[in-house]
Amino acid sequence: MNSKVIFFIVYSLICIIYFVFAIYKYPLLGNDAYNFLPGALMYNINHEMVNHFSEVAKWFDPQYHRYIYYPPLYTIVISKMLIFNDMNGLYIAIYMLFILNITSMAVVIHISAKSALIKSNKNFIYIIGSFFLLCFASAIEYSLGRPEILATLIITNIIASYLCVSKKLKFFIIGALMSCLLFTQLIATLIVGLIIVYFIIFISNNRFLDSTLFAAGILAGSILVVFFLLPYSISDYFIPICNHIKYASGIYYFDLFGIKFYHIINNHYAFVILWIFISIYYILRRHNNNITVNKYQTIYTITLLAFVFYIWFKNLHAAYTIFLFLPLSIVFIIQNLVYNKNTIGELGIIIFVCILTTASFGRKVVNFYQFIDKKGITYEQFDSIVGKITDTIPLHTKIGVSESLWPRFIKYNNVTITTHLQTSDSSIKYLFFQQANYSKSTPDSIAGYSLLFCNYINTPNQLFGVKIGSSIPGYQTAIYKKK
């Protein structure tokens, strides 16, 4: 079979899987998606980008709980993409961004394959590119509900622009995309900006023109975002975002246990780290072999790498930004495969890491099969069950919910995200706890609360006798009422 056909089949399968995931609202909106997505729904409902679920919103805007504490472009984009103002709309919008990410990465790999010098090399690029698409799918799944999914899309398009846009427009378009990244993810903007400065200083044939076009692109993109997209004035965002940066910077510290957890035990981080180290190997090999590389390029490269790893290893709560740079690592590796000779050992390592990395996406697919096979509760079933109870609850009643259930309670103005079973807040009248968030086979007894309803599944999440998860995925929920 033609290697290009295999590449297209893999791309199509990933898109189909994403489409099915969107229909079933799978996997759960975990992590801290509730800090970013409620503003998108509320903006469509009442034209106010507020977030009553986020404690961060309550800290930085105690009166209105506006979403002004984080660069807002991701939430704005999601709000524009919403077909329905509910869970269905959210999942469709999120997976549309996932499909756009995969499509952009496929285009970048195709561009690189087209530039391969010999046909056999081109075929190999498409084969290895199929693995890279699966690796990319494994990495970006961490961003479900978070701004990094948009940031990754922007970075991938910056790479595509550099590879295929004409020289006259290249840095203007890159500048415009950088302005979008600025309003999406600040750490990524800083690192990508330093990488682009490297290309302008050391690679560009016309530094003045390229730097001028780059600055003009940033200015044009920023004006477009500020005057036509932001729901509030730029001054409303400035102080809360600065305070958020100050607060976040203060909670980071060097922690060996944290490094072990984030970068070794957590397979998402560990595999992306492997790809970044492989790309660094090729970068340093190029610096060692290429006589056109001067000492200032080497100093800049080493300093930049040291700065990036300082962020990822010291500021562990910012380590998730590591996923944003997988597209860049993939491109570095593919460009090396295109233009340089590689030993059997080097190619073997790349293929081996590819297979390891794709395991995460494979596990997600297998868990989805378990969800269907073991009759996991769908969101529609959950919505029907909860509706019978919530219809009798006044809108001002204080409710505690698991981090994945908040979209069902968007109309309630006194809901708190409860991330653990034992709650000390006696003012909470109802508790809605999702089995998948707590990995329990049976509901816990909670002092002061009576169990109204529970549909937990106590079947172990195993495939051929091998444990692949703590519980069956789905919207199985235990509902408690204050005694």
N, C-alpha and C positions, 0 to 999 in steps of 0.2 A: 504493500500500500504506500502511496506517495506520502512523504513526510509532512508536506503542507496540508494534506487531507487529514492526517492524524492530528495535527495542531488545531485545525478548524473543528474537528469532532470534540476534542477535549474542551476547547473554548465553549462550544455549543452546549455540552453536557453541564458545565459549571453554570451557565446562564439558566438552563432548564431547572437545575437543582435550586438555584436562588428563587426562581419563579414559584416553585412548589413550596419552598420554605415560607415565602411571603404569604401564600394562601393559607397555610396552617399556622401562621404567626409563630414560627419556630426559628431559632431557639428563643428563650425568654429574654426580655429586655432587662438584663441584669446590670452589673457594674454600677455606675452612677448615672445612667441615662436619664433618670428623673431630674437631674440638675440641668438638663439641656432641652429635652423634648417637650415638656409641658408648655413652655413659652410658645412653641410653634402652634400647638392646638389652640391655646388661648388667643393668640394673635388672629387666627382665622375666625374664632367664635365671637370675640368682642373687640377686636382691633387694639388690644393691649397685650404686650408681650410680658405677661406676669407669670410667676411660678410659685404657687402656694405650697408645693410639695418640698421645695428645696430649703434646707436650713441656711445654705449659703445666701440665697436670695433674701431671707429674713434678716440675716446679719447685716448685709450691705444696703438694704433698702427696707428698713423695718416697717415703714408705713404702707407701701404699695406692693412690695415683693416683686419689683420689676426685674427682668432678666438683663441687668446692666453690669454684671460683675465678671463677664467673660466676653471675648470677642464674639460678636453675635451673628456672623455670616452663616454659619452652619444652621442655626435655628431659623434664620430668615429663609434659607434655601429650602429646608424641610417644609416650612409653612407654605411656600409657593408651590411645592410639589404635591401637597395633600389633595387627594381626590375626595376623601371622606375625612371628617373631623373626629376620627375615632381610631381604635387600634388597627383596623384594616388599613386606613389611610396611612398611618405611621409605618407599618411594615412594607407597604407598597413603595412608599417614598424612600425608605432606608435601602431596600433591595434594588431599587432603581439606581441608587448611588453605587451599590456593590457591582451591579452589572456594568455601569459606566467605568468603574475602576478596572474591572477585568478587561473590558474592551480597550481602554487606553493602554493597558499593559500589553495586550495582544498586538496592538498597533506598533508599539515600541519594539517588541521582539521581531515583528515582521519587517520593520525598517532595518533593523540590525542584520537580519538574515539576508535581505536583499543586497546588502553591501558586502556580503561574504565573497572572498576572492575566488574560491573554487567551488564547484558544484557539490562535492562531497562535504565540504565544510558547511555549505548552506543547508544541506539536508540534516546535518548533525545539529545545527542551530535550531531548526524547527522541532526536532525530537527533544532536545534538552529544553527548548522553550515551552513545550507541553508540560514538562515537569515544573518549570518555573511558574507557569500559570496556576498550577495546583499549590505550589509553595505560597504564592501570592494570596490565593484564596484562603489558605490556612492562617496566614498572618493577619489579614484584614478582618477576619471574623471577630477578633478581639475588640474591634471598634464598633460593634453593634450598638447603635444609639448614641455614640460619642462623636465629637467634631473631627476626630482623626480620620474618619472615613472620607470626609470632604477634603481634608488637608492632603491625604494620600492621593486623591484624584488630581488635585492642583499640582502636586509635585510631579506626578507621572506626566501630566500635560506640559509642565515646564521642560522635562526631559525630551518629550516628543517635539516640542517647539525648537529646542536646540539642535535636534538631529535632522529635522526636515524642513523647517521654515527658511525662506531666503534670508541672506545676510542683512538686507536692508530693513527687514521687519522683525528679525529674530529677537533682538534684545528689547524692543518695544513691547512685543507680546509677552515676553518673559517678565518684564517689569509690571505689566498689567496683571499677570497671574500672581506675581509676588504681592501686589496690593491686596488681592483676594486672600492670599495666605495670611497676610498681616491681620485681617479681620476674622481669621478662623483659628489660628494656632500660633501663639507668640514664640515659643521655643523653636518650633520648626522654622519660622520666619528668620530667626537669628542665624540658625545653622545653615539653612539653604542660602541665605543672603551672603554669608561668608564664602560659601562654595562658588557662588556666581561671581563674587569679587575676584576670586582666584582665577576664574576663566577670563575675566576682563583684563586682569593685570598680566597674566602669563601666557594666555593662549590667543587672545584677540590680536588681529592685525591692525585694528584701528581703535585704540583704547578710548580716545576722546569721543568718537562717534558712538561707539557701543555704550559707553557709560552715560552719554547724554540721552540716547534712546531708552536705556534702562530706567533712568530717572524720570523721563517723560512718561513712560508706561506706568510707573508706580503712581505718579501724580494723577494721570488720567483715570486709572482704575480706582484710586482712592476717592477722587471727586465723584465718580459714578456711584460708589457704595455709600458715601456720606450723604449726598444730596438726594439720592433716589431710592435707597434701600433701607437705611437705618430708621427704625421706628421712633427713636429718640435722638436728641441732639448729641453731637460728639462730646460735648462737655458733661453730659449726664453719665457717659461711660468712663470718662477719664479717671476720676478719683476712685470709684469702686474697683476698677480693674487694677489701678496702682496699689490699692489696699489689699486686693486679692493676691497680687504678686508678692507683696511684702509679707502677708500672712503665710502664703505657701512656702516662700523661701525660708521662713523661720522654723518650719516643721521638718526640714530636711537635715539629715546628719549621716555621717559615715557609719554603716552598720554591717558587720560581716555576716550576720544572720540574714539580714535583708538582701544582701548581694547573693547569698546562697539560694534564697527563696526565689528572687526575681530572675536571676541570670543562669541558674543551674537547674534547680528543681522544676521551675515553671517551664514546660517544654516550648510554649510560645516564644518566650524571651530567648531561651537557650539556642533554638534553631536559627532565629534571626541574628543573634550574636555570631553564630558560626558563619553565616553568609557574609556578615560585615567583615569578619576577620579574613575570609577568603578574598574579598574584594580589596581589603587593605594589603594583603600579600601581593596581589597583582599591581596595585598602585606603587608600592615600594619597589617591586621588581622592575617596573617601568622606569622609575627614578634611578635605579641602579644601572640599567642597561642603556638608557637613552642619553647620549652625550649632549643633546639639546636642552636637557633639564639642568637649570643652574641651581646654585646653592640656595638662592632665595626661595625658589619653588619648594625645595626640600624642607627648608625651615618653616615655611608657611604651612605645608602639608602636615608636618609633624606637630606643629603648634595647634592646628585646627583639630587634628585627631585627639590630641591630649585634652583639649577643651571639651570636645564632644563626649569623650569617655568620662571626664570629670562630672558632667551633667548626669550621665546615665548611671554612674556607679555611686556618686555621692548623694545626689538628689533622687533617691530611689522612687519617690512618688511621681517623679517626672520621667521615669524609665520607660513608660508606655510609648513615649515619642520615638523610641527605637524602631517601632514598626513602620514609621513614616519613611525610613531610609532604605527599606528593602528594595523598592524600585530602582534606586540609585545603585545599590550593590549588584542587582541583577544586570543592569546595563553595563557596569564596569566589567563584570565577568563575561558577558556576551561579547562585548567589544574586544576583550582579550582573546576569546575563542575565534573571533573573526580574523584578527590581524596577526596573531602570534602562534607559534608552535607550542604545543603542550605535551608534557610527558604522559604516559599511560597512567602513572600514579596520580597526577594532577586531575586528569579527566575522571579517574575512578573515584577520587574524593568528592568531586562535584556531583557525580551521579549518586553516590552513597548519601550525601547530605540532602539531595533532592528527594530521595525515597523516604528518608527520615522525616523531612519537613512535611511531606504530603500526608503523613499519618494523622495529623491533627484534623485536617479536612475530612479524611476518611472516617475518623472516629465520629465526627459530627453527623455524617451521613448514616453511619451504622446506628447511632443513637436515635436518629429520626425514624429509622426502620423499627427500632424497639418501641418508640412512641406509637407508631401505627399498629404494630403487631400485638402489643400488650394493652391496646385500647386505652392509651393515655387520654386524659380529659382535654378536649379541644377548648379553645377560647369561647366558642359559641355555646358550648355546654356550660362552661363556667359562668358566662354572662346570663344564661337562662336561670341558673341556680341562684346566683347572687341577686338577680333582679327581684326574686320573690321576697328576699329579706330586706334589701335596701329600699324597696318601695315604701316600706313602713318606717324608715329612718328619716327624721327631719334633716334638712340640708346642713344645719349648723352643728349637728352632733359630731363630737370628736371621734375619729376613726383611725386605727392603726392598720397599715397594710404592708405586705411584703413589697420589696423594691420593684417587682415586675408587674404588679397589679394596678398601679396608679391610674392608667388610662381609663379604667372602668369607673373611677371616682372623680373624674375631671370636673364634674358639676358641684362637687362638695368643696366647701371653702375652709374646712377644718380637718384636713387629713394629714397624718404624719407617716413618714416612711419608717417602719420599724424593722430593723435589720437583725434582731435577735428575739428569741421567744419570750424570755422573761422581761417584762416591762415594768418599770417603776413609776410610770406616769399613770396615776390613779384616775385622771380625768378622761382617759380613753374609754369609751363606752363599748366599742366593738373592735375586734381584732380579726384580720383576714390573713392567714399565714399559708403560704404556698409550699407544698411538699418539696419541690425541686430546689428551693432556696435554703432548706434546712436539712435535707438528706435524711429525713426521718421516715421509718416505715409505719409508725403509728403516731398520732398527735400527742404532744406533751400535755400534762395537767398544769394549768397556770393558776396560781393562787388568786382568788378574787374573781375568777371568770368561770362561766359554765360553757361547755361545748355545745353549740347549736347544731353544727353540721360538720361532717368530715367525709371526704371521698378519696383519702390517701390509698395508694396501691402498694401493698406490702410484698409484691413480687420482686425478687432481686433483679437488678439490671445486669443480666449476664447474656453472653452469646457463646454458645457451645461450652458452657460451664465456666467461661472466663468473665470476670467482673469488668465491665466497661464504664460503669457509672455508679454513683451512690444511690440513685433512685430513678424510676422511669420518668423520662421527660414529660412535661405536660402541665396542665393548669389545675392539678389536684389541689384542693384547698381545705383547710380547717377554719371554721368560723366560730369565734367566741363572743359571748356577751357578758358585760359586767354584771355581777350578782347584785 
